[in-house]
Amino acid sequence: MRKALTPEYYADNIFDIDFDVLSAAGISFIILDVDNTLMTYDDEVAPEPVRKLVADLRDRGFKACVLSNGHSKRIMKVAEDLGLEFIGDALKPLKRGFRRIFERFGNSPRSTVLIGDQLFTDVWGASRAKIHSVLVRPLELSNEPGFVRFKRRLEKPLLRKLRGDPKVTFFPPASGK
């Protein structure tokens, strides 16, 4: 079970991810989580730096979409704002949402990465779908729903062990590049 909850990559935030490393690993399709990965639970639209990042990824040849357990109406608004297709109410870590992405976009698991902030939904879901994963630190913990805060408590001991795991690639902060 621990292997299924271990991301391949870790970054403090989405801006610290070295997308050249992902590209060199054969990744061309990016699945983005929304809440506490791209924006906080309170944000209605993606912040400008996130819009710029998504535009940059597109310019660099990456294809991307949004996959979220959030309600479809809100996620649709965010995805449209970013110019991305989406699947909301995805029920991660179940495979259903990932299968829908493979069917809709024709991407292969080998060329796909999910970027998200939770071990029990994002990383475990990516592992179950046999795709790559990047775990990022959540943006804002204080406004998370109660069920997410509960999962965060369960994640803590696993997250402590990540630092010493030689199988996890850590992206340095952008200022350290």
Secondary structure as a PSIPRED ss2 file (coil, helix, strand):
# PSIPRED VFORMAT (PSIPRED V4.0)

   1 M C   1.000  0.000  0.000
   2 R C   1.000  0.000  0.000
   3 K H   0.000  1.000  0.000
   4 A H   0.000  1.000  0.000
   5 L H   0.000  1.000  0.000
   6 T C   1.000  0.000  0.000
   7 P C   1.000  0.000  0.000
   8 E C   1.000  0.000  0.000
   9 Y E   0.000  0.000  1.000
  10 Y E   0.000  0.000  1.000
  11 A E   0.000  0.000  1.000
  12 D C   1.000  0.000  0.000
  13 N C   1.000  0.000  0.000
  14 I H   0.000  1.000  0.000
  15 F H   0.000  1.000  0.000
  16 D H   0.000  1.000  0.000
  17 I C   1.000  0.000  0.000
  18 D C   1.000  0.000  0.000
  19 F H   0.000  1.000  0.000
  20 D H   0.000  1.000  0.000
  21 V H   0.000  1.000  0.000
  22 L H   0.000  1.000  0.000
  23 S H   0.000  1.000  0.000
  24 A H   0.000  1.000  0.000
  25 A C   1.000  0.000  0.000
  26 G C   1.000  0.000  0.000
  27 I C   1.000  0.000  0.000
  28 S C   1.000  0.000  0.000
  29 F E   0.000  0.000  1.000
  30 I E   0.000  0.000  1.000
  31 I E   0.000  0.000  1.000
  32 L E   0.000  0.000  1.000
  33 D C   1.000  0.000  0.000
  34 V C   1.000  0.000  0.000
  35 D E   0.000  0.000  1.000
  36 N C   1.000  0.000  0.000
  37 T C   1.000  0.000  0.000
  38 L C   1.000  0.000  0.000
  39 M E   0.000  0.000  1.000
  40 T C   1.000  0.000  0.000
  41 Y C   1.000  0.000  0.000
  42 D C   1.000  0.000  0.000
  43 D C   1.000  0.000  0.000
  44 E C   1.000  0.000  0.000
  45 V C   1.000  0.000  0.000
  46 A C   1.000  0.000  0.000
  47 P C   1.000  0.000  0.000
  48 E H   0.000  1.000  0.000
  49 P H   0.000  1.000  0.000
  50 V H   0.000  1.000  0.000
  51 R H   0.000  1.000  0.000
  52 K H   0.000  1.000  0.000
  53 L H   0.000  1.000  0.000
  54 V H   0.000  1.000  0.000
  55 A H   0.000  1.000  0.000
  56 D H   0.000  1.000  0.000
  57 L H   0.000  1.000  0.000
  58 R H   0.000  1.000  0.000
  59 D H   0.000  1.000  0.000
  60 R C   1.000  0.000  0.000
  61 G C   1.000  0.000  0.000
  62 F C   1.000  0.000  0.000
  63 K E   0.000  0.000  1.000
  64 A E   0.000  0.000  1.000
  65 C E   0.000  0.000  1.000
  66 V E   0.000  0.000  1.000
  67 L E   0.000  0.000  1.000
  68 S C   1.000  0.000  0.000
  69 N C   1.000  0.000  0.000
  70 G C   1.000  0.000  0.000
  71 H C   1.000  0.000  0.000
  72 S H   0.000  1.000  0.000
  73 K H   0.000  1.000  0.000
  74 R H   0.000  1.000  0.000
  75 I H   0.000  1.000  0.000
  76 M H   0.000  1.000  0.000
  77 K H   0.000  1.000  0.000
  78 V H   0.000  1.000  0.000
  79 A H   0.000  1.000  0.000
  80 E H   0.000  1.000  0.000
  81 D H   0.000  1.000  0.000
  82 L H   0.000  1.000  0.000
  83 G C   1.000  0.000  0.000
  84 L C   1.000  0.000  0.000
  85 E E   0.000  0.000  1.000
  86 F E   0.000  0.000  1.000
  87 I E   0.000  0.000  1.000
  88 G C   1.000  0.000  0.000
  89 D C   1.000  0.000  0.000
  90 A C   1.000  0.000  0.000
  91 L C   1.000  0.000  0.000
  92 K C   1.000  0.000  0.000
  93 P C   1.000  0.000  0.000
  94 L C   1.000  0.000  0.000
  95 K C   1.000  0.000  0.000
  96 R H   0.000  1.000  0.000
  97 G H   0.000  1.000  0.000
  98 F H   0.000  1.000  0.000
  99 R H   0.000  1.000  0.000
 100 R H   0.000  1.000  0.000
 101 I H   0.000  1.000  0.000
 102 F H   0.000  1.000  0.000
 103 E H   0.000  1.000  0.000
 104 R H   0.000  1.000  0.000
 105 F H   0.000  1.000  0.000
 106 G C   1.000  0.000  0.000
 107 N C   1.000  0.000  0.000
 108 S C   1.000  0.000  0.000
 109 P H   0.000  1.000  0.000
 110 R H   0.000  1.000  0.000
 111 S H   0.000  1.000  0.000
 112 T E   0.000  0.000  1.000
 113 V E   0.000  0.000  1.000
 114 L E   0.000  0.000  1.000
 115 I E   0.000  0.000  1.000
 116 G E   0.000  0.000  1.000
 117 D C   1.000  0.000  0.000
 118 Q C   1.000  0.000  0.000
 119 L H   0.000  1.000  0.000
 120 F H   0.000  1.000  0.000
 121 T H   0.000  1.000  0.000
 122 D H   0.000  1.000  0.000
 123 V H   0.000  1.000  0.000
 124 W H   0.000  1.000  0.000
 125 G H   0.000  1.000  0.000
 126 A H   0.000  1.000  0.000
 127 S H   0.000  1.000  0.000
 128 R H   0.000  1.000  0.000
 129 A C   1.000  0.000  0.000
 130 K C   1.000  0.000  0.000
 131 I C   1.000  0.000  0.000
 132 H E   0.000  0.000  1.000
 133 S E   0.000  0.000  1.000
 134 V E   0.000  0.000  1.000
 135 L E   0.000  0.000  1.000
 136 V E   0.000  0.000  1.000
 137 R C   1.000  0.000  0.000
 138 P C   1.000  0.000  0.000
 139 L C   1.000  0.000  0.000
 140 E C   1.000  0.000  0.000
 141 L C   1.000  0.000  0.000
 142 S C   1.000  0.000  0.000
 143 N C   1.000  0.000  0.000
 144 E C   1.000  0.000  0.000
 145 P C   1.000  0.000  0.000
 146 G H   0.000  1.000  0.000
 147 F H   0.000  1.000  0.000
 148 V H   0.000  1.000  0.000
 149 R H   0.000  1.000  0.000
 150 F H   0.000  1.000  0.000
 151 K H   0.000  1.000  0.000
 152 R H   0.000  1.000  0.000
 153 R H   0.000  1.000  0.000
 154 L H   0.000  1.000  0.000
 155 E H   0.000  1.000  0.000
 156 K H   0.000  1.000  0.000
 157 P H   0.000  1.000  0.000
 158 L H   0.000  1.000  0.000
 159 L H   0.000  1.000  0.000
 160 R H   0.000  1.000  0.000
 161 K H   0.000  1.000  0.000
 162 L H   0.000  1.000  0.000
 163 R C   1.000  0.000  0.000
 164 G C   1.000  0.000  0.000
 165 D C   1.000  0.000  0.000
 166 P C   1.000  0.000  0.000
 167 K C   1.000  0.000  0.000
 168 V C   1.000  0.000  0.000
 169 T E   0.000  0.000  1.000
 170 F E   0.000  0.000  1.000
 171 F C   1.000  0.000  0.000
 172 P C   1.000  0.000  0.000
 173 P C   1.000  0.000  0.000
 174 A H   0.000  1.000  0.000
 175 S H   0.000  1.000  0.000
 176 G H   0.000  1.000  0.000
 177 K C   1.000  0.000  0.000
